[in-house]
Amino acid sequence: MSEELTIADIDWERVNLRFTVTLPGEAAEAFYLTSNARPGENLLPIAFDQVGEGRYELTINVTQFNRRAQVPNGTYYLVALRRGHLFPGNFPLDRIAELEDCSRAFVYNKNRSAYTVTFGVSDDEGAPYFLMRTYSFGRSAGKPSSRIKRIKSKARGKWTKAKRKALRAVFAAGAKRRPVDGSNILFASEARPNMQGNLKAVHDRMLERGLDSQFNFGYSFRTGRTSSRQNALNLAWQMGKANTILIDDYFAVLKDLGDRNQQKIVQLWHAGSGFKSVGYSRFGQYGSPNLRNAHRLYSYAICGSQHLRDVYSEAFGIERESVLATGLPRIDGFLREGRAEEVASEFERDFPAAAGKRKILWAPTFRGRGSGDAHYDYDILDFQALYDACGEDTVVMFRQHHFIPDPVPIPDELTDRLIDVASCPDTNDLLLISDVLITDYSSVIYEYSLLERPMIFFAYDLETYSATRGMHRDYEETAPGPIATSFDELIALIREPALSVEKTNEFVRENFDYVDTNNSDRVIDMLVLSTPTTESGPEASISFEDLANRDRDEIAASDQYEEEAANSTDGEPAADGSEDENEENEENEWQTSQ
């Protein structure tokens, strides 16, 4: 039998490229990409699993392959290492036409940049080995059409650079005041006006434990509407002084400020696991991040389970080893004994029509691109039919996404059973008192699943939403409850006397390693009071530093295109603190809306 490495299959799952290969004989020790210009001299390691005798599955996340970066620009052989020998990969020549369909072009940065992955074979007739080519391309936004616009654009660019320089100077000044004992902690968000969710849970627990005597707390909470030059300078100063920076949402300013080598930057992401693709999971789609993105600058991130470490690693573009399954701190308050009774008493006092009745919470996500055009398709609802389905013993509580400010258009004569609860300050409190949850693609299911109560998924636009927003997981397989794709199906499910929670229990087992009230303590002990000792990722047996250096100039050129494109808009960058309407670009909208 010929000892030949053969690529049997190529397939994609989002940014994850998978090769199924065969190599008869002894087991392979490792697999690599190696430059076709200097084959065997520099090797880039590939993660792999042996899935059968002489059969292997190789996985490459093309956006997170080379030290939090994409596969470097170049043309590569795929090789296997065994007994000190490299075996180059071959692709069946009679199937060569398939390679074109396997290639991908990821377009991003408002269609001004692209990252391509293409396949072919070498032009050596004696040894037509399989080739993989990866390249970054970019173009500038073009010059303004008139002289006046060109002058304004140039002035805007100079002003932006001056402000960024000033912010970096303030950050550097703050860094000189950074204590060597690691006692300064900054709690910050660029998406919330005050402390909420995971940040608040960690902060309050540190106070309960008396840790404010050991640490100095700093705070910065801004949104696009509240940001200003003054609080931008304060943020730069606070970030410079901080030894540890705790954030809970997309934090674009990290691209200008912050030093992961000298500071501990911890992402306590605000949302649990949902269906929608975010971050690098939607690279090349609407709202895609650039190849250089603030997500990549975290020291650590947290999630709810070992299973989710891969999900968050892919979304943030960081290695799996930097994602820790601590559990989400805000779950502590949600599961606190006696909390549900407190909420129920307060709610029924404010909404007496719901007292003593079965409560159904209607909590969908928004439609639209972001906060500017967020809406919900109320035309799909028949409020009278919903009212009739409730009967005398049930109320439906409508809670819309915070991007949708307008009240639910419930007819006045139906408000004794259909209630708009937008005035309630905390969605989690509403979850605690609800007997059934109706939602669609929202991550609100994350907390609610812990209550082991039924969920109904009203996905009337499933095909459209999946195609335009992207799904990280198969919706029909993973939704922890029955799916209704029409209003009539929804009414039928509401009328069912008993809905199964079997899939809910499966969801909890997959997404929660801990169902307790110690999540904040784990974050504090593992990430604040100490530095995690994580298992190391795969290492190359042969150095690939030379190859990375060779490609650095080409990658930098691509970065320059991205920077020029970003600076060519009428808005000013998030780092300057103005964050006007134009700065709510595709990427930032998507990062904060998830």
C-alpha positions, 0 to 999 in steps of 0.5 A, a space after each residue: 500500500 502506498 504511503 501517500 497523504 491524500 486529501 479526501 474531503 474539504 468542508 467549511 463551518 463558518 470560519 473553520 476549515 476542515 480537511 479529511 485526509 488519509 495516510 496509510 501505515 503508522 500513525 502520523 505525528 503531526 500535520 502542518 502547512 508549509 510554504 511552497 517557496 521553502 517547503 519543510 523549512 518553516 511549519 505552521 501546526 494544524 490541529 487534528 484528530 485521528 478518526 479511524 485507521 489511517 484517517 484524520 480530520 484536520 481543523 483550521 480556524 482561518 481567522 485564528 491560526 497564527 497567534 490570534 491572527 489569520 493564516 498568513 498570506 502565502 501559498 502552502 503545501 499541506 504535509 504530515 510528519 511521521 518518523 522524521 519525514 514529511 509527506 506532502 498532500 495530494 488531491 485526486 486529479 479527477 476531482 480537481 474541479 471541486 476545489 473551486 467550490 471549496 474556495 472562500 472569499 470573506 468580504 468585510 470592512 464595508 466591502 473594502 477588504 477581503 480575505 481569500 482562501 483558495 485551493 489548487 495543485 502545483 504546476 509540477 507535472 511530476 508531483 502536482 501536490 495540493 496547494 492552499 493559498 491565503 491572501 488579504 486584499 484591501 482598497 481605500 474608500 477613495 478620495 472625496 469628490 470635491 475639493 471642499 470635501 477633500 479639505 474637510 476629510 484631510 482636516 478630520 483625519 488630522 484632528 482624529 490623529 491628534 485626539 488619538 495621540 492625546 488619549 494615548 499620552 493620557 494613557 501613558 501618563 496613567 500607566 506611570 501611576 499604575 501600582 506594582 502590587 496590582 491593586 487597581 481594578 477598572 470596571 468599564 463598559 462602552 455600551 451601558 450608562 451604569 454598572 449592570 449584569 456580570 460587572 455588578 455581580 462581581 463588583 458587589 461580591 467583592 464588596 461583600 468579601 471586603 476586597 475593597 480594602 485590598 483594591 482600588 476601584 475605578 469606573 467608566 460607563 459610557 454609551 454613544 449618547 453619553 460619551 464626550 471628550 472629557 469622559 474619554 480622557 477620564 477613560 484613558 487615565 483610568 485604563 492607564 492606571 489599572 492593573 486589571 480591566 473588567 469589561 462586559 461588552 464590545 470595547 472598541 477603545 482597546 484598539 487604541 488603549 490597553 496593554 495586554 502584556 502589562 495589564 489583565 483585560 478580562 471580558 465578562 461577556 454580558 450574554 449567555 449562549 444563544 443562536 446568533 453568530 457574533 464576532 468572528 463567527 460571522 466573519 465575512 457577513 454583515 457586521 463582520 469584524 476586521 481581521 484586527 479587532 478589539 476582541 483579540 486583545 482580551 487576556 481572558 474571557 469567561 463562559 458557562 461551560 467547557 462546551 462553550 469555550 470553543 464557541 467563545 474562542 471562535 467568536 472572540 478570535 482568541 485561543 481556547 486556553 484563554 476562555 475559562 468556564 467560570 459560569 456567569 456571575 449574574 446568575 448568582 442573583 437570579 438563583 438567590 433563594 427567595 428572589 422569585 417570591 420578592 419579585 412576584 409580590 412586587 410585580 402583582 402589586 404593580 400589575 394586579 391584572 396578572 395576580 394569581 394567573 398563569 404568566 407567559 412572557 413574550 420576549 423576542 429579539 429585534 429585527 433590523 440592523 441595529 438600534 437605529 432601525 430596530 423594530 418588531 413585526 407586530 402585523 404578524 400577531 392577531 391580538 384578539 386571537 391571542 387574547 381568546 387563547 389566554 382564557 380567564 386564567 392566563 396573561 401574556 406579558 410583552 417585553 421587547 428588546 431595549 432597542 425598541 422604544 415604542 410600546 406594544 400596540 395592544 388594543 385598550 380593550 385587551 389589556 386585562 390579559 395582554 400586558 406591556 411590561 416595558 416599565 419593569 427594570 429587569 428582564 431577569 425578574 420577569 423570567 423568575 415569575 413566568 410560567 412559559 417563555 415565548 421567544 425566538 433567537 434571543 439569548 434570554 433562554 440562557 437564564 430561563 433554562 435554569 428554571 426548567 420551565 417550558 419555552 416556545 420559539 416563535 420563529 415566523 421568519 426563520 429562513 430569512 433571519 438565518 440567512 441574513 443574521 447567521 446561526 452559530 448552531 442549527 436552530 431546529 436541533 438546538 432550540 430547547 422547546 417546540 418551534 412555531 413558524 406561524 401564528 396559528 401554530 403558536 396559538 395551538 402551543 399556548 393552548 397545550 396543557 403541558 409542554 415538555 421540558 426535556 430539551 430544556 434539561 439537555 440545554 442546561 447540561 450542555 451550557 452550565 457546568 455550575 448551577 449555583 450561586 458561586 459564579 462571582 466567587 469563581 471569577 474573583 478567585 480565578 481572574 482577580 486574585 490570581 492569574 489562571 494557569 491554563 493548559 497550553 495550546 499546540 506547539 510547533 515542533 519546528 519554528 515558524 518565526 521566519 515565515 511569520 516575519 516574511 508575511 508581516 509586511 503583507 499583513 501590515 499593508 492590509 491593515 493600512 487599507 483597513 485603517 484608511 477605510 475606517 478614517 475616511 468616514 464622516 464620523 470620528 472613531 470611538 477612541 476619541 470619545 465623540 462616537 457620533 451617529 456615523 460611528 455606529 458602523 456595522 461592526 459596532 452595531 453587531 457587537 453590542 446588539 448581541 
